[in-house]
Amino acid sequence: MVKRKIFISSVQGEFFKERKTLWEYLMSDPLLGLFFEPFAFEQLPAVDRSAKEVYLKELEKCDIYLGILGKDYGYEDQQGISPTEREFDHATKLHKTKFVYLSSHRPKERHPKERMFIDKAQHVVVRKQFNTLTELLSAVYASLISYMLEQNIIQKAPFDAAYHQRATLDDIDTDKLNWFIRLAQSKRGFPLNEGKDAFAVLTHLNVMEDGHLRNAALLLFGKEPQRFFLNSEVRCARFYGNVVEKPIPSYKVFKGNVFDLVDQSVDFILSKLDYRVGTRSEGASAPGSYEIPREIITEAVVNAIVHRDYSSTANVQVMIFKNRIEILNPGTLPLGWTTEKLKNLHTSVPPNQFLAEPMYLAAYIERIGTGTSDMINLARSSGLKEPEFIQDDGFKVVIYRPSASDSTATAEVSGEVTVEATGEVSGEVKKLLMVLNSEMKRSEIQTLLDMKHEDFFRTNYINPALEEGFIRMTIPDKPNNPNQKYQMTQLGKTILAQTASPSAAEVSGEVSGEVSGEVSGEVSGEVSGEVSGEVKKLLMVLNSEMKRSEIQDLLDLKHDDYFRVNYILPALELKVIEMTVPDKPNNPNQKYRLTELGKKLQNHFKKKR
């Protein structure tokens, strides 16, 4: 077997030890040594020709360019170009496979020309960072194994194609299978009919062969996929500011098949975004839109779940910050691809083909390589900053939120400034109230809010709104009646009016009369009834501006976490208190004070005493 040749390129003085060790490693490794032969200038005998000419000729003979970039730029020729950059440019011109590894130096520690070289390199090749020699060797090993797999030098069945040894047809959810058939028929003209036995459908989809289920079958249609693949769950969190820090106001771990994971994750993100509605002049239902188009969110989530590396023990993670959304997955781009390639039309190379085909049939993905470029174009047309694609240890998509200073003449509900307690109801319920008109079915409200997952919508929108007394059923004695509809209560109208008129001066009339001095009748009963005993106690002792510890001491409570969860967070959620330093929840000088609504309720409770 002819070995593939690797050209090792770097500033020789800076990386003398690394070059020598890497060469010895590649020659002696029992696996890599069978398939690769490294070249480094140290192994070249003395010759009369110029070093530049010799090195470039040797590079032409090699299959792989392996560059190590650090802080030094190195010797410069008459044109001011270093040998390392010359070699990189030559490898690019010859379309060689390129691997680039960066030392962990900070940008300001690097030579200015080295910084420019690195910036150029990362636009045409995926680069990895290393801190130690061991990390460099490990990164090179991983790159070369991926290279051999992609080049079919060695073979390994993809995770989704592998057969599961323990799973049987009893582990398949036939209801989900029939749901898929209905959807695939309507979207792509799927030839099989609902009610077809699972064996036939799964075999037709190539996720079952000779009675053996592939892993893809369990991920797509399993009753409990996480029983077989715990790493397939998706973890979603929202943070107060722009960094990961506690307390975390909202955290969910979603389980289920890949269709449910996509729908639940997208709905979770949308539930935390700002939602704007216009007037009802265009029809019975007010038009609404999220601050980020659903299509952008969906594309990023679907890619993370469908194209991830399922052999990794890591999970897909969704993190919502004040200024951005990050979606991370344990996956890599196809060998030789860069993040720049994703910005243009490109071929579709799904790493999990047995998973991707049913997702295509259900219209969750396309197969023409336009998804990421569509995200960019849609972001531009929506006035948003372009999404970022970052390949490092895993793959990350960063979706930027619009500026908080953007103004709008329409009413807006924020999923960011409202703090969720354990029920996570505030932002979601307010969005429901904004679209609910007269009497509407659950499916009608869900469609208006562009939500896909019925259980998620019931749990996070309908049920909390019912529990808080903001909406009521039209057929309360028969909750599951097919003609069941929902209508807003007087308390719901009050909350909606408060949401639509954010300034204290505008919160008048109905709200002023029912929540302020009169606080009586239906509103009195419902508002005071929905404010928990814990929040009432907090309101009774809060005076001016106070620290959390001061309020806690007044109430003679000892456990910090319990107090935060049962007193502070619900009070923030109900908007009866607010932070004095809202952008920095963990600021040591953080204090809390009553809002206008909190003052009115405090006055009401004191009068009742």
C-alpha positions in Angstrom: 0.0 0.0 0.0 1.3 3.4 -1.0 1.5 5.7 2.1 0.0 9.2 2.0 2.7 11.9 2.5 2.4 14.6 5.1 4.3 17.9 4.7 5.0 19.4 8.2 5.2 23.2 8.0 6.0 25.7 10.7 8.5 28.3 11.9 11.3 25.9 12.5 13.0 27.6 15.4 9.7 28.1 17.4 8.5 24.5 16.9 11.7 22.5 16.7 10.6 20.1 19.5 7.1 19.8 18.2 8.2 19.0 14.6 10.7 16.4 15.8 8.2 14.7 18.2 5.4 14.8 15.6 7.6 13.2 12.9 8.6 10.4 15.3 5.0 9.9 16.4 3.7 9.6 12.8 6.5 7.1 12.0 6.0 4.9 15.0 2.3 4.9 15.7 1.0 1.4 14.9 -2.0 2.7 13.0 -0.9 6.0 11.5 2.5 4.5 10.6 0.8 2.1 8.2 -0.8 4.8 6.1 1.2 8.0 6.4 4.8 9.1 5.8 5.8 12.5 7.2 8.2 15.0 5.7 10.1 17.7 7.6 13.1 19.7 6.5 15.2 18.1 9.2 15.1 14.8 7.3 16.3 16.4 4.1 20.0 16.0 3.1 22.1 19.0 2.2 21.5 20.1 -1.5 22.7 22.9 -3.8 19.3 24.2 -4.7 17.6 26.9 -2.7 15.7 25.8 0.4 12.5 27.5 -1.0 12.7 25.5 -4.2 13.3 22.2 -2.4 10.5 22.6 0.1 7.9 23.6 -2.5 8.9 20.6 -4.7 8.6 18.3 -1.7 5.2 19.9 -0.9 4.0 19.0 -4.4 4.8 15.4 -3.7 2.7 15.3 -0.5 -1.0 14.6 -0.1 -1.5 16.6 3.1 -0.2 20.0 4.3 0.1 20.1 8.1 0.7 23.6 9.4 1.6 24.6 13.0 1.2 28.4 13.7 2.4 30.2 16.8 3.5 33.6 17.8 6.5 34.0 15.4 6.2 34.8 11.8 9.7 33.7 10.9 12.2 34.7 8.2 10.9 37.0 5.5 11.9 36.9 1.8 12.3 39.9 -0.4 8.6 40.2 -0.8 8.2 40.1 3.0 6.6 36.6 3.0 7.7 33.8 5.4 8.5 30.2 4.1 5.5 28.9 6.2 3.1 31.2 4.5 4.6 30.4 1.1 4.1 26.8 1.7 0.5 27.3 2.8 -0.3 29.4 -0.3 1.3 26.7 -2.5 -0.7 24.0 -0.9 -3.9 26.0 -1.4 -3.0 26.6 -5.0 -2.5 22.8 -5.5 -5.8 22.0 -3.7 -3.9 19.9 -1.1 -5.8 18.7 2.0 -4.8 21.1 4.8 -4.7 20.8 8.5 -3.7 23.8 10.6 -3.1 23.9 14.4 -2.7 27.1 16.4 -0.8 27.5 19.6 -2.7 29.0 22.5 -1.0 32.4 22.4 -3.3 35.4 22.7 -3.5 37.6 19.6 -1.5 40.4 21.1 1.3 38.0 21.7 1.6 37.0 18.1 3.6 38.9 15.4 1.3 41.2 13.4 2.0 39.3 10.2 1.4 36.0 12.0 -2.0 37.3 13.0 -2.8 38.2 9.4 -1.6 34.8 8.2 -3.8 33.0 10.8 -6.8 35.2 9.7 -6.2 34.2 6.1 -5.8 30.5 6.9 -9.0 30.2 8.9 -11.0 31.4 6.0 -10.0 28.4 3.9 -9.3 25.6 6.4 -10.6 24.5 9.8 -8.0 25.1 12.4 -7.7 23.6 15.9 -6.0 25.0 18.9 -3.5 23.3 21.3 -1.9 24.2 24.6 0.5 21.3 25.0 2.5 18.9 22.9 0.2 16.1 24.0 -2.9 18.1 22.8 -1.2 18.7 19.4 -0.5 15.0 18.9 -4.1 14.2 19.9 -5.5 16.8 17.5 -3.4 15.5 14.6 -4.4 11.9 15.4 -8.1 12.8 15.3 -7.7 14.8 12.0 -5.9 11.9 10.3 -8.4 9.3 11.5 -11.2 11.5 10.0 -9.2 11.8 6.8 -8.9 8.0 6.5 -12.6 7.5 7.2 -13.6 10.1 4.6 -11.1 8.7 2.0 -12.3 5.1 2.7 -8.8 4.1 3.7 -10.4 2.6 6.8 -14.1 1.9 7.2 -16.5 2.3 10.1 -20.3 2.1 9.9 -21.9 5.5 10.6 -23.7 5.6 13.9 -27.1 5.9 12.5 -26.5 3.0 10.1 -25.3 0.6 12.8 -27.7 -2.2 14.0 -28.8 -2.1 17.6 -28.3 -5.5 19.2 -31.1 -5.3 21.8 -33.9 -3.2 20.2 -37.0 -4.8 18.7 -40.2 -3.7 17.0 -41.8 -3.4 20.5 -39.5 -0.4 21.0 -41.1 1.5 18.1 -43.8 4.0 18.6 -46.5 3.1 16.0 -48.4 6.3 16.6 -45.3 8.3 15.7 -44.8 6.2 12.7 -48.4 6.9 11.5 -47.9 10.6 12.2 -44.8 10.5 10.0 -46.6 8.7 7.2 -49.4 11.4 7.2 -46.8 14.2 7.2 -44.5 12.6 4.6 -47.5 11.9 2.3 -48.6 15.6 2.4 -45.1 17.0 2.1 -43.3 14.7 -0.3 -45.9 12.2 -1.6 -44.7 9.3 0.5 -46.0 6.1 -1.1 -47.0 4.0 1.9 -50.3 4.5 3.7 -51.1 5.1 7.3 -51.7 1.8 9.2 -49.0 -0.1 7.2 -47.2 -2.4 9.6 -44.0 -1.1 11.2 -41.8 -3.8 9.6 -42.8 -2.7 6.1 -42.5 1.0 6.8 -39.1 0.8 8.5 -37.8 -1.5 5.8 -38.9 0.9 3.1 -37.1 3.7 4.9 -33.9 1.5 5.1 -33.8 1.9 8.9 -34.5 -1.8 9.3 -32.9 -4.7 7.4 -33.4 -8.5 7.8 -35.4 -7.8 11.0 -32.6 -5.7 12.6 -33.3 -2.1 13.6 -30.7 0.5 12.8 -29.9 3.1 15.4 -31.7 5.6 13.1 -35.0 3.8 13.6 -34.8 4.3 17.4 -33.8 8.0 17.1 -36.7 8.6 14.7 -39.5 6.5 16.0 -38.4 5.0 19.3 -40.8 5.1 22.2 -37.9 6.0 24.5 -34.8 6.8 22.5 -32.9 8.0 25.5 -33.2 4.5 27.0 -30.8 3.5 24.3 -28.9 6.8 23.6 -28.9 9.1 26.7 -26.7 11.6 24.8 -29.5 12.3 22.3 -31.4 14.6 24.7 -31.3 18.4 24.2 -30.4 20.8 27.0 -31.8 24.3 26.8 -31.1 27.2 29.1 -31.8 30.9 29.3 -29.5 33.3 31.1 -30.1 36.8 32.4 -27.1 38.5 30.7 -24.5 37.7 28.1 -22.5 35.2 30.0 -23.1 31.8 31.6 -23.8 32.5 35.2 -26.2 31.5 38.0 -29.0 31.8 38.8 -30.4 30.2 35.6 -34.0 31.5 35.3 -35.0 28.8 32.8 -33.6 25.3 32.2 -35.1 22.4 30.3 -33.9 18.9 29.3 -35.9 17.6 26.3 -36.2 13.9 25.6 -38.0 12.0 22.8 -37.5 11.2 19.1 -35.7 13.6 16.8 -38.9 15.2 15.5 -40.1 16.0 19.1 -36.6 17.2 20.0 -36.6 19.7 17.2 -40.1 21.0 17.9 -39.6 21.3 21.6 -36.3 23.0 21.3 -37.5 25.5 18.7 -40.7 26.2 20.8 -38.5 26.7 23.9 -36.4 29.3 22.1 -39.4 31.1 20.7 -41.1 31.2 24.1 -38.1 33.2 25.4 -38.0 35.7 22.5 -39.8 39.0 22.2 -43.1 38.8 20.4 -44.7 41.8 18.6 -48.3 42.1 17.6 -49.9 44.7 15.4 -53.6 45.8 15.4 -56.6 43.7 14.7 -57.5 45.9 11.7 -56.4 43.3 9.3 -58.8 40.7 10.7 -60.1 39.0 13.8 -56.6 37.9 14.8 -53.8 40.4 15.4 -50.8 39.7 13.2 -47.6 38.9 15.2 -44.0 38.1 14.8 -41.0 37.1 16.8 -37.8 39.1 17.0 -36.0 36.4 15.1 -37.8 34.6 12.3 -38.7 31.0 13.2 -37.0 29.7 10.0 -33.6 30.8 11.3 -34.1 29.1 14.6 -35.5 26.0 13.1 -32.6 25.6 10.6 -30.0 25.9 13.3 -31.8 23.4 15.7 -32.5 20.9 13.0 -28.9 20.9 11.8 -27.6 20.5 15.3 -29.8 17.5 16.0 -29.7 15.7 12.6 -26.1 16.3 11.7 -24.5 15.9 15.1 -22.0 13.1 16.0 -24.1 10.6 17.9 -21.0 8.5 18.8 -20.0 11.4 21.1 -21.3 11.4 24.7 -22.0 15.1 24.5 -25.5 16.6 24.1 -26.9 19.3 21.9 -27.1 22.5 23.9 -29.1 25.6 23.4 -28.2 28.7 25.3 -30.2 31.9 25.2 -28.5 35.1 26.2 -29.6 38.7 26.2 -27.8 39.5 23.0 -27.6 36.1 21.2 -28.6 32.5 21.0 -25.9 29.8 20.8 -26.7 26.3 19.5 -23.9 23.8 20.1 -23.6 20.2 18.9 -20.8 17.5 19.0 -20.2 17.4 15.3 -17.7 18.5 12.6 -17.9 19.8 9.1 -17.0 17.4 6.3 -13.2 17.0 5.9 -11.7 20.0 4.1 -14.8 22.2 4.5 -14.6 25.6 6.2 -17.3 27.7 7.8 -16.9 30.1 4.9 -18.2 27.4 2.6 -21.5 27.3 4.5 -22.2 30.9 3.5 -22.7 29.9 -0.1 -24.6 27.3 -2.0 -22.9 23.9 -1.3 -23.5 20.2 -1.7 -25.4 18.5 1.0 -23.2 15.9 2.8 -25.2 14.6 5.8 -23.1 12.6 8.2 -26.2 10.6 9.3 -27.8 9.7 6.0 -30.3 7.1 7.4 -31.5 9.8 9.8 -31.6 12.6 7.2 -33.7 10.9 4.6 -36.9 10.5 6.8 -36.3 14.1 8.1 -36.3 15.2 4.5 -39.5 13.2 3.7 -41.2 15.0 6.7 -39.9 18.4 5.3 -37.8 19.1 8.3 -34.7 19.5 6.0 -33.9 20.0 2.4 -31.3 18.3 0.3 -29.8 21.1 -1.7 -27.3 22.7 0.6 -29.1 26.1 0.9 -30.1 26.0 4.6 -27.2 28.0 6.1 -27.1 30.5 3.3 -30.9 30.9 3.7 -30.3 31.7 7.4 -27.9 34.4 6.4 -30.1 35.9 3.8 -33.2 35.9 6.1 -31.2 37.5 8.9 -30.1 40.3 6.5 -33.6 40.9 5.2 -34.9 41.0 8.8 -32.3 43.6 9.8 -30.3 41.2 12.0 -26.6 40.6 12.2 -25.5 37.6 10.2 -25.4 34.3 12.1 -21.9 33.0 12.9 -20.7 29.4 12.3 -17.8 28.2 14.5 -16.0 24.9 14.2 -13.9 24.0 17.2 -14.1 21.0 19.4 -17.7 20.9 18.3 -19.9 23.0 16.0 -21.6 26.1 17.1 -24.1 28.5 15.5 -24.5 32.0 17.0 -27.7 33.8 16.2 -27.8 37.4 17.1 -30.8 39.1 18.7 -31.9 42.6 17.5 -30.8 45.7 19.5 -32.7 46.3 22.6 -33.1 49.9 21.5 -35.1 49.0 18.5 -38.5 50.8 18.8 -41.8 49.7 17.6 -45.3 51.1 17.5 -46.8 47.8 18.2 -47.3 46.1 21.6 -44.4 43.8 22.6 -44.0 41.0 25.1 -40.5 40.2 26.2 -39.4 36.7 26.9 -36.1 38.2 28.2 -36.8 40.7 30.9 -39.4 38.5 32.6 -38.0 36.1 35.1 -39.6 32.6 35.2 -40.0 30.7 38.4 -40.5 27.0 38.4 -43.6 27.2 36.2 -41.9 29.4 33.5 -45.2 31.1 32.7 -44.8 34.8 32.4 -43.5 35.5 28.9 -45.4 32.6 27.4 -48.7 33.4 29.0 -48.5 37.1 28.0 -47.9 36.0 24.3 -51.0 33.9 24.6 -53.0 36.8 25.9 -51.8 39.0 23.1 -53.2 36.7 20.3 -56.3 35.4 22.1 -59.4 37.0 20.6 -63.0 36.2 21.7 -63.2 32.4 21.9 -60.5 30.3 20.3 -59.4 26.6 20.2 -56.1 25.5 21.5 -54.9 24.7 17.9 -55.9 28.2 16.7 -53.9 29.9 19.4 -50.9 27.6 18.9 -50.9 28.3 15.2 -51.0 32.0 15.7 -47.9 31.7 17.9 -46.2 29.4 15.4 -45.7 26.6 17.9 -45.4 23.0 16.7 -45.3 20.8 19.8 -48.7 20.3 21.3 -47.5 19.0 24.7 -45.0 21.9 25.1 -47.7 24.4 24.3 -50.2 23.0 26.7 -47.6 22.7 29.5 -46.0 26.2 29.0 -48.9 28.3 27.7 -52.4 26.9 28.2 -52.1 25.3 31.6 -50.3 28.2 33.3 -52.8 30.7 31.9 -55.6 28.6 33.3 -53.9 28.1 36.7 -53.2 31.8 37.0 -56.8 32.7 36.1 -56.0 34.6 33.0 -58.1 32.4 30.7 -61.0 30.1 31.2 -62.5 27.1 29.3 -65.8 27.6 27.5 -66.7 24.0 28.5 -65.1 23.7 31.9 -66.8 20.5 32.9 -65.4 18.7 29.8 -61.8 19.7 29.4 -61.2 17.3 26.5 -64.2 18.2 24.5 -63.3 18.5 20.8 -65.2 21.8 20.7 -63.3 23.2 23.7 -62.3 26.8 23.4 -60.7 29.4 25.6 -61.6 33.0 26.4 -59.9 35.7 28.5 -61.0 36.5 32.0 -61.2 40.0 33.4 -57.8 39.4 35.1 -56.4 38.4 31.8 -57.6 41.6 30.2 -56.1 43.5 33.0 -52.7 41.9 32.5 -53.0 42.3 28.7 -53.7 46.0 29.1 -50.7 46.4 31.4 -48.5 44.6 28.8 -49.8 46.7 25.9 -49.2 50.0 27.9 -45.8 49.7 29.5 -45.6 53.1 31.1 -47.1 53.6 34.5 -49.1 56.6 33.3 -50.8 54.5 30.6 -51.7 51.7 33.1 -54.9 53.4 34.0 -58.6 53.0 33.6 -59.4 49.3 33.8 -56.1 48.4 35.4 -56.0 51.4 37.7 -59.5 50.8 39.0 -59.2 47.0 39.4 -55.7 46.6 40.6 -55.2 49.9 42.5 -57.6 51.5 45.0 -60.6 49.3 44.2 -58.8 45.9 43.9 -62.1 44.3 44.5 -64.7 42.0 42.9 -63.3 39.5 40.4 -59.9 41.2 40.1 -59.4 41.4 43.8 -60.2 37.7 44.2 -58.1 36.6 41.2 -55.1 38.8 41.7 -54.7 38.2 45.4 -55.5 34.6 44.9 -52.8 34.1 42.4 -50.1 35.9 44.4 -48.7 33.1 46.6 -48.4 33.4 50.3 -44.6 33.7 50.0 -44.8 36.6 47.6 -47.4 38.3 49.8 -45.0 38.0 52.8 -42.2 39.5 50.7 -44.4 42.4 49.6 -45.3 43.1 53.2 -41.7 43.5 54.4 -40.0 45.1 51.3 -39.3 48.8 52.0 -37.5 51.1 49.6 -34.5 49.2 48.2 -33.3 46.1 49.9 -30.8 43.3 49.4 -31.9 39.7 49.1 -30.3 38.9 52.4 -32.0 41.8 54.2 -35.5 40.7 53.0 -34.6 37.1 53.9 -33.5 38.1 57.4 -36.7 40.0 58.0 -38.7 36.9 57.1 -36.4 34.8 59.3 -35.5 32.4 56.5 -32.2 30.6 56.4 -31.9 28.7 53.1 -30.7 31.0 50.2 -31.8 28.8 47.3 -35.2 28.1 48.8 -35.8 31.8 49.3 -34.7 32.7 45.7 -36.9 30.0 44.2 -40.1 30.5 46.3 -40.0 34.2 47.0 -37.7 36.3 44.8 -38.2 34.6 41.4 -42.0 34.4 41.6 -42.2 38.0 42.7 -40.0 39.0 39.7 -42.1 36.9 37.5 -45.3 38.6 38.6 -43.5 42.0 38.1 -44.3 43.1 41.6 -40.6 43.7 42.3 -37.7 44.6 40.1 -33.9 44.5 40.3 -31.9 47.8 40.8 -29.1 46.4 38.6 -31.1 44.3 36.1 -28.2 43.7 33.6 -26.1 42.1 36.3 -28.3 39.7 38.4 -25.3 38.5 40.5 -23.9 42.0 41.2 -22.9 42.0 45.0 -24.7 45.4 45.3 -28.0 44.0 43.8 -31.1 45.2 45.5 -34.9 44.8 45.0 -37.7 47.3 45.1 -41.4 47.4 44.5 -42.8 48.1 41.1 -45.9 50.2 40.7 -48.0 47.1 40.6 -46.2 45.8 43.7 -46.9 49.0 45.6 -50.6 48.8 44.7 -50.7 45.2 45.9 -48.8 46.0 49.0 -51.2 48.8 49.8 -54.2 46.4 49.2 -52.8 43.7 51.4 -52.1 46.2 54.2 -55.6 47.5 54.0 -57.0 44.0 54.2 -55.1 43.5 57.5 
